[in-house]
Amino acid sequence: MTKITGFELHDVRFPTSRSLAGSDAMNRAPDYSAAYVIIMTDADHLAGHGYAFTIGRGNEVLLAAIRVLEPFLAGQDLDEVLGEPGGPCRLGELYRRLVRDSPLHWLGPSCGVMHMATGAVLNACWDLAARRARQPLWLLLAGLSPEELTGLLDFRYLSDALTPDEAVGLLERGAVGRAERIAALRRDGYPAYSTAPGWLGYSDLRLAALCAEAVQEGFTTVKLKVGAALEDDKRRCAIAREVLGSDFGMAIDANQVWDVPTAVGWIRELAPYRPAWVEEPTAPDDILGTAAIRQGVRPVKVATGEHVANPVMFKQLLQAQAIDIMQIDACRVAGVNENLANLLLAAKFGVPVCPHAGGVGLCEIVQHLSMFDYVALSGTTQGRRIEWIDHLHEHFATPAVVSRGRYLAPEAPGASTEILPEALAEFAYPSGPAWRTGA
């Protein structure tokens, strides 16, 4: 009998502000960071790894919140938490127990620091489950039955848009041709788009060079950060469009910096550069404002989701016809469970999902969710891409890999969330060498 012995926590901060990688109109010089949790067991070499993505001192708050969740798992039998090997998965029970805990639910509800902490713990549990099953997470999820997958969710506030029976029906339909799609995914990978050229702090010369590099590397879409100054945005979009050519996809991302009238006017000014979509044009919880922007800027597509806190918000965005593209985030909501609900909502409403992955470790984990979606739910990659950033992957035990503009399907057991011990030591805040020396 294997038991969970407790949590090991790490405050990990990468000094990306020094190079301005990650810079945008809202976050001018962020340090990409992870509030990192390892769920330890008394079995040799069996642990689960998860994190919440932040940009600095928010780690301190998140790690305190993650520690509050430790008593829910410490001392528990692993089979009671995950389900017995070969038996039904029990992570739906854990998910509902955590998000419905009365004192902790009061702090949200279902949003903010406590919800992100819950996501870090649940993602670590899914990593642990996939490691125990000796499968990559995407394949573990794809192998669950429609009834098992539906049992992982909480339909309490979703049933006016998606019922359990509808979810089972969508998953049964998605199961047709699953084996062929698994083979295709392993052969061809999954489409990616690159944000590497577009950070707001980069010079025009660097923007042009990185756009050219993205073309050479086989990408078909890049994303530029916008929203600080309109004339700068016009100049940068013109440079990128000239380098990329007329048929290349070029998305733009405002990172929530505009109010509704400003967004509509600004996007119309940038429309001649033919953006593939505009991302986060206003506050992420302004459902009606986002819908108004979508109406006001057509045919430019509107995307949002990286700061959407839970499936209820996504439900409302879809019901209000506010988005053309859903952008799930692996670490913003309460883990894999809620992102399965988000994927099902998108399938119900016929909206493609292009995940956000602009942060440390987000490429690693969210690839599993998109690959599950392709294999077992949507059955297509049409109009879908996973964001790719080109830094910090070297610090992971099984980093995400993109080749010729496509994510290669992970084969290592787990959720690809393990940070290497040497990275934990070097970037431990404030004591790690990277922070002590300024290296």
C-alpha positions as CSV (number, residue, x, y, z in Angstrom):
1,M,0.0,0.0,0.0
2,T,1.4,3.3,-1.1
3,K,0.8,6.5,0.9
4,I,1.1,10.2,0.2
5,T,3.5,11.5,2.7
6,G,3.2,15.3,2.1
7,F,4.1,18.2,-0.1
8,E,7.5,19.6,-1.1
9,L,7.2,23.3,-2.1
10,H,9.6,25.5,-4.1
11,D,9.6,29.2,-4.9
12,V,11.1,29.2,-8.4
13,R,11.7,32.5,-10.3
14,F,13.4,32.9,-13.6
15,P,14.9,36.4,-14.2
16,T,13.3,37.0,-17.6
17,S,12.9,40.7,-16.9
18,R,16.6,41.1,-17.8
19,S,16.0,40.1,-21.4
20,L,12.4,41.4,-21.6
21,A,11.2,38.0,-22.7
22,G,7.6,37.9,-21.7
23,S,7.1,41.7,-21.8
24,D,3.7,43.0,-22.9
25,A,1.5,46.1,-22.4
26,M,0.3,45.0,-19.0
27,N,3.4,43.4,-17.7
28,R,6.4,45.4,-18.9
29,A,9.2,43.4,-17.3
30,P,8.0,40.2,-15.7
31,D,10.0,37.4,-14.1
32,Y,8.4,34.1,-15.1
33,S,7.9,32.1,-12.0
34,A,6.4,28.9,-10.6
35,A,4.9,28.1,-7.3
36,Y,6.0,24.5,-7.5
37,V,4.6,21.5,-5.6
38,I,5.8,17.9,-5.5
39,I,3.4,15.4,-4.0
40,M,5.6,12.9,-2.2
41,T,4.8,9.3,-1.6
42,D,6.5,6.5,0.4
43,A,7.3,4.6,-2.8
44,D,10.7,5.0,-4.4
45,H,10.7,7.3,-7.4
46,L,7.0,8.0,-7.4
47,A,5.9,11.6,-7.0
48,G,3.6,14.1,-8.7
49,H,4.8,17.5,-10.0
50,G,2.6,20.6,-10.5
51,Y,2.8,24.4,-10.3
52,A,0.9,27.6,-10.6
53,F,2.5,30.1,-13.1
54,T,3.1,33.6,-11.7
55,I,5.4,36.5,-12.5
56,G,7.2,37.0,-9.2
57,R,6.2,37.7,-5.6
58,G,2.8,36.2,-6.2
59,N,4.6,32.9,-5.6
60,E,4.7,33.7,-1.8
61,V,0.9,33.9,-1.6
62,L,0.3,30.9,-3.8
63,L,2.7,28.6,-1.9
64,A,0.9,29.5,1.3
65,A,-2.4,28.5,-0.3
66,I,-0.9,25.3,-1.6
67,R,0.3,24.4,1.9
68,V,-3.3,24.8,3.2
69,L,-4.3,21.9,0.8
70,E,-1.7,19.5,2.1
71,P,-3.9,18.0,4.9
72,F,-6.4,16.9,2.3
73,L,-3.8,14.5,0.9
74,A,-1.1,13.8,3.4
75,G,-1.3,10.4,4.9
76,Q,-3.9,9.2,2.4
77,D,-3.7,5.9,0.6
78,L,-2.7,6.5,-3.0
79,D,-5.5,4.2,-4.3
80,E,-8.1,6.1,-2.4
81,V,-7.0,9.4,-4.0
82,L,-6.3,8.3,-7.6
83,G,-8.3,5.1,-7.8
84,E,-6.9,1.6,-7.9
85,P,-4.7,0.7,-10.9
86,G,-7.0,-0.5,-13.7
87,G,-10.1,0.7,-11.9
88,P,-12.2,3.9,-12.1
89,C,-10.3,7.2,-11.7
90,R,-11.2,8.9,-8.5
91,L,-9.7,12.3,-9.2
92,G,-13.2,13.7,-9.8
93,E,-14.0,13.1,-6.1
94,L,-10.8,14.9,-5.0
95,Y,-11.5,17.8,-7.4
96,R,-15.0,18.3,-6.0
97,R,-13.8,17.9,-2.4
98,L,-11.2,20.7,-2.9
99,V,-13.3,23.2,-4.8
100,R,-16.4,22.7,-2.6
101,D,-14.6,22.9,0.8
102,S,-16.7,25.5,2.5
103,P,-14.0,27.7,4.2
104,L,-11.8,27.7,1.1
105,H,-14.7,28.2,-1.4
106,W,-15.5,31.3,0.6
107,L,-12.2,32.9,-0.6
108,G,-13.2,32.8,-4.2
109,P,-15.5,31.3,-5.0
110,S,-13.8,29.3,-7.7
111,C,-11.3,32.0,-8.6
112,G,-8.2,33.7,-7.5
113,V,-5.2,32.4,-5.5
114,M,-7.0,29.5,-3.8
115,H,-8.4,28.3,-7.1
116,M,-5.0,28.4,-8.8
117,A,-3.4,26.6,-5.8
118,T,-6.1,23.9,-6.2
119,G,-5.1,23.7,-9.8
120,A,-1.4,23.2,-9.0
121,V,-2.3,20.3,-6.6
122,L,-4.7,18.7,-9.0
123,N,-2.3,18.9,-11.9
124,A,0.4,17.3,-9.6
125,C,-2.1,14.5,-8.9
126,W,-2.7,14.0,-12.6
127,D,1.1,13.8,-13.2
128,L,1.3,11.3,-10.4
129,A,-1.6,9.2,-11.9
130,A,0.0,9.2,-15.4
131,R,3.4,8.3,-14.0
132,R,1.8,5.4,-12.0
133,A,0.1,4.3,-15.2
134,R,3.3,4.6,-17.2
135,Q,1.6,6.8,-19.8
136,P,1.8,10.4,-20.9
137,L,-1.1,12.3,-19.6
138,W,-2.8,12.9,-23.0
139,L,-2.9,9.1,-23.6
140,L,-4.1,8.3,-20.1
141,L,-7.0,10.8,-20.6
142,A,-7.8,9.5,-24.0
143,G,-8.1,6.0,-22.7
144,L,-10.8,6.8,-20.1
145,S,-14.4,6.0,-21.1
146,P,-16.9,8.8,-21.7
147,E,-18.6,8.0,-18.4
148,E,-15.3,8.1,-16.5
149,L,-14.3,11.5,-18.1
150,T,-17.7,13.0,-17.4
151,G,-17.4,11.8,-13.8
152,L,-14.4,14.0,-13.3
153,L,-16.4,17.2,-13.7
154,D,-18.8,19.3,-11.7
155,F,-21.9,20.2,-13.7
156,R,-23.6,22.2,-10.9
157,Y,-23.3,25.6,-12.7
158,L,-22.9,24.3,-16.3
159,S,-26.1,22.2,-16.9
160,D,-28.0,25.1,-18.6
161,A,-25.3,24.9,-21.3
162,L,-23.9,21.4,-21.0
163,T,-25.5,18.4,-19.3
164,P,-23.7,15.2,-18.3
165,D,-25.6,13.3,-21.0
166,E,-24.6,15.8,-23.7
167,A,-20.9,15.5,-22.5
168,V,-21.1,11.7,-22.8
169,G,-22.5,12.1,-26.3
170,L,-19.8,14.4,-27.3
171,L,-17.1,12.0,-26.0
172,E,-18.8,9.0,-27.6
173,R,-18.8,10.8,-30.9
174,G,-15.1,11.8,-30.4
175,A,-14.1,8.2,-29.7
176,V,-14.8,7.2,-33.3
177,G,-11.4,7.0,-35.1
178,R,-9.4,7.5,-31.9
179,A,-6.8,4.9,-32.7
180,E,-6.1,6.4,-36.1
181,R,-5.7,9.9,-34.6
182,I,-3.3,8.6,-32.0
183,A,-1.2,7.2,-34.8
184,A,-1.5,10.5,-36.7
185,L,-0.5,12.6,-33.7
186,R,2.5,10.5,-33.1
187,R,3.5,10.7,-36.7
188,D,2.7,14.4,-37.5
189,G,2.5,16.2,-34.1
190,Y,0.1,19.0,-33.3
191,P,0.2,22.6,-34.9
192,A,1.9,25.4,-32.9
193,Y,2.2,29.1,-33.2
194,S,5.1,31.2,-32.0
195,T,5.1,34.1,-29.7
196,A,8.9,34.3,-29.7
197,P,9.1,37.3,-32.1
198,G,6.5,39.5,-30.5
199,W,7.4,40.5,-27.0
200,L,6.8,44.2,-26.6
201,G,10.2,45.1,-25.2
202,Y,12.0,43.8,-28.3
203,S,13.5,46.2,-30.8
204,D,12.2,46.5,-34.4
205,L,15.4,44.8,-35.7
206,R,14.9,41.9,-33.3
207,L,11.2,41.6,-34.2
208,A,12.0,41.4,-37.9
209,A,14.8,38.8,-37.4
210,L,12.7,36.6,-35.2
211,C,9.7,36.8,-37.6
212,A,12.1,35.6,-40.4
213,E,13.3,32.9,-38.1
214,A,9.8,31.7,-37.3
215,V,9.1,31.3,-41.1
216,Q,12.3,29.3,-41.5
217,E,11.4,27.1,-38.6
218,G,8.1,26.0,-40.2
219,F,5.6,28.0,-38.2
220,T,2.5,29.4,-40.0
221,T,1.4,31.8,-37.3
222,V,3.1,34.2,-34.9
223,K,1.8,36.5,-32.3
224,L,2.7,40.1,-31.5
225,K,2.1,42.0,-28.3
226,V,0.2,45.3,-28.7
227,G,-1.6,47.9,-26.7
228,A,1.0,50.3,-25.3
229,A,1.0,52.9,-28.2
230,L,-1.0,52.8,-31.3
231,E,1.6,54.2,-33.7
232,D,4.2,51.8,-32.3
233,D,1.7,48.9,-32.9
234,K,1.2,50.1,-36.5
235,R,4.9,50.2,-37.1
236,R,5.6,46.8,-35.6
237,C,2.7,45.2,-37.4
238,A,3.9,46.6,-40.7
239,I,7.4,45.3,-40.1
240,A,6.1,41.9,-39.2
241,R,3.7,41.7,-42.1
242,E,6.4,42.7,-44.6
243,V,8.7,39.9,-43.3
244,L,6.0,37.3,-42.9
245,G,4.2,37.9,-46.2
246,S,0.6,38.4,-46.9
247,D,-0.6,34.8,-46.3
248,F,1.2,34.2,-43.0
249,G,-0.9,34.2,-39.8
250,M,-0.2,37.1,-37.4
251,A,-2.2,37.3,-34.2
252,I,-2.1,40.3,-31.8
253,D,-2.4,40.3,-28.0
254,A,-3.4,43.3,-25.9
255,N,-3.1,41.5,-22.5
256,Q,-6.3,43.2,-21.1
257,V,-5.0,46.7,-21.3
258,W,-8.0,48.4,-23.1
259,D,-11.5,49.3,-22.1
260,V,-14.3,48.5,-24.5
261,P,-14.4,51.7,-26.6
262,T,-10.6,51.9,-26.8
263,A,-10.4,48.2,-27.9
264,V,-12.9,48.7,-30.7
265,G,-11.2,51.8,-32.1
266,W,-7.6,50.4,-31.7
267,I,-8.4,47.0,-33.3
268,R,-10.0,48.8,-36.3
269,E,-6.8,50.7,-36.7
270,L,-4.8,47.5,-36.8
271,A,-7.3,45.6,-39.0
272,P,-5.5,46.5,-42.2
273,Y,-2.6,44.3,-41.1
274,R,-5.0,41.3,-41.2
275,P,-4.6,40.0,-37.6
276,A,-5.5,36.3,-37.3
277,W,-7.2,37.2,-34.0
278,V,-7.0,39.7,-31.2
279,E,-6.3,38.3,-27.8
280,E,-7.5,39.6,-24.4
281,P,-8.8,42.9,-25.7
282,T,-10.2,43.9,-22.3
283,A,-10.8,42.7,-18.8
284,P,-11.1,38.9,-18.8
285,D,-14.2,38.8,-16.6
286,D,-16.1,41.4,-18.7
287,I,-18.3,39.0,-20.6
288,L,-20.6,41.6,-22.1
289,G,-17.7,44.0,-22.9
290,T,-15.9,41.2,-24.8
291,A,-19.1,40.4,-26.7
292,A,-19.4,44.1,-27.6
293,I,-15.9,44.2,-28.9
294,R,-16.4,41.1,-31.0
295,Q,-19.5,42.7,-32.6
296,G,-17.6,46.0,-33.1
297,V,-14.4,44.6,-34.8
298,R,-15.8,41.9,-37.1
299,P,-14.4,40.2,-39.2
300,V,-11.3,40.3,-36.9
301,K,-11.6,37.3,-34.5
302,V,-11.6,37.7,-30.8
303,A,-9.8,35.2,-28.4
304,T,-9.6,35.1,-24.7
305,G,-9.1,32.7,-21.8
306,E,-5.7,32.8,-20.2
307,H,-7.1,34.7,-17.2
308,V,-10.6,33.1,-17.2
309,A,-10.9,31.7,-13.8
310,N,-13.4,28.8,-14.2
311,P,-15.7,27.0,-16.6
312,V,-18.7,29.1,-15.6
313,M,-17.0,32.2,-17.1
314,F,-16.2,30.2,-20.3
315,K,-19.8,29.1,-20.4
316,Q,-21.0,32.7,-20.3
317,L,-18.5,33.8,-23.0
318,L,-19.8,31.1,-25.2
319,Q,-23.5,31.8,-24.5
320,A,-22.9,35.5,-25.1
321,Q,-21.2,34.7,-28.4
322,A,-18.3,36.8,-27.2
323,I,-15.3,34.8,-28.5
324,D,-14.3,33.2,-31.8
325,I,-11.5,31.2,-30.1
326,M,-11.2,29.8,-26.6
327,Q,-7.8,30.0,-25.0
328,I,-7.6,27.6,-22.0
329,D,-4.7,27.9,-19.6
330,A,-3.4,24.8,-17.8
331,C,-2.6,26.7,-14.5
332,R,-5.4,29.3,-14.2
333,V,-8.4,27.1,-13.4
334,A,-8.6,24.2,-11.0
335,G,-6.4,21.9,-13.0
336,V,-7.1,19.2,-15.6
337,N,-10.6,18.5,-14.4
338,E,-11.8,22.0,-15.1
339,N,-10.0,22.2,-18.4
340,L,-11.8,19.0,-19.5
341,A,-15.0,20.9,-18.8
342,N,-13.8,23.8,-20.8
343,L,-12.9,21.6,-23.8
344,L,-16.4,20.0,-23.6
345,L,-18.0,23.4,-23.6
346,A,-16.0,24.5,-26.6
347,A,-17.0,21.3,-28.4
348,K,-20.7,21.9,-27.6
349,F,-20.6,25.4,-29.0
350,G,-18.3,24.6,-31.9
351,V,-15.6,27.0,-30.9
352,P,-11.9,26.0,-31.6
353,V,-9.4,25.9,-28.7
354,C,-6.0,27.5,-29.1
355,P,-4.4,27.3,-25.6
356,H,-2.4,30.0,-23.9
357,A,1.1,28.8,-23.1
358,G,3.1,32.0,-22.7
359,G,4.7,31.2,-19.3
360,V,7.1,28.8,-17.6
361,G,5.9,25.2,-17.9
362,L,2.6,26.1,-19.7
363,C,3.8,24.6,-23.0
364,E,4.7,21.4,-21.2
365,I,1.4,20.7,-19.6
366,V,-1.2,22.2,-22.0
367,Q,0.1,20.2,-24.9
368,H,-1.5,17.1,-23.2
369,L,-4.9,18.8,-23.1
370,S,-4.9,19.8,-26.7
371,M,-3.7,16.3,-27.8
372,F,-6.4,14.7,-25.7
373,D,-9.0,17.1,-27.3
374,Y,-7.8,16.0,-30.8
375,V,-7.7,12.3,-30.1
376,A,-10.8,11.8,-28.0
377,L,-13.1,14.8,-28.3
378,S,-12.9,17.3,-31.2
379,G,-11.2,14.9,-33.6
380,T,-9.6,17.8,-35.6
381,T,-6.7,20.3,-35.5
382,Q,-8.4,22.5,-38.0
383,G,-8.2,26.1,-36.9
384,R,-6.3,25.0,-33.7
385,R,-2.8,25.7,-32.5
386,I,-0.9,25.6,-29.2
387,E,1.2,28.6,-28.3
388,W,4.9,28.2,-28.3
389,I,7.5,30.3,-26.5
390,D,11.2,29.4,-27.0
391,H,12.7,29.8,-23.6
392,L,12.9,28.0,-20.2
393,H,12.2,24.5,-21.6
394,E,15.7,23.3,-20.7
395,H,14.8,23.4,-17.1
396,F,12.3,20.5,-17.4
397,A,13.0,16.8,-17.2
398,T,10.8,16.1,-20.2
399,P,10.5,19.4,-22.1
400,A,8.0,20.1,-24.8
401,V,9.5,19.8,-28.2
402,V,8.4,21.7,-31.4
403,S,9.8,20.7,-34.8
404,R,8.8,22.3,-38.1
405,G,6.1,24.3,-36.4
406,R,4.5,21.3,-34.7
407,Y,4.5,19.9,-31.1
408,L,5.8,16.4,-31.0
409,A,3.6,14.1,-28.9
410,P,5.1,13.4,-25.5
411,E,5.8,9.7,-24.8
412,A,7.3,9.9,-21.2
413,P,4.9,9.0,-18.4
414,G,3.4,12.0,-16.6
415,A,2.2,15.5,-17.4
416,S,5.7,16.8,-18.4
417,T,5.7,19.0,-15.3
418,E,8.9,18.0,-13.5
419,I,11.4,20.8,-13.1
420,L,15.0,19.6,-12.9
421,P,16.6,19.6,-9.4
422,E,19.5,21.8,-10.6
423,A,16.9,24.4,-11.9
424,L,15.1,24.3,-8.5
425,A,18.5,25.1,-6.9
426,E,19.7,27.8,-9.3
427,F,16.4,29.7,-9.5
428,A,15.2,29.3,-5.9
429,Y,14.2,32.7,-4.7
430,P,15.9,34.5,-3.1
431,S,18.8,32.1,-2.3
432,G,19.5,30.5,-5.7
433,P,22.7,31.4,-7.6
434,A,20.8,33.2,-10.4
435,W,19.5,35.7,-7.8
436,R,22.6,35.9,-5.6
437,T,25.0,36.7,-8.4
438,G,22.8,38.4,-10.9
439,A,24.0,35.9,-13.5
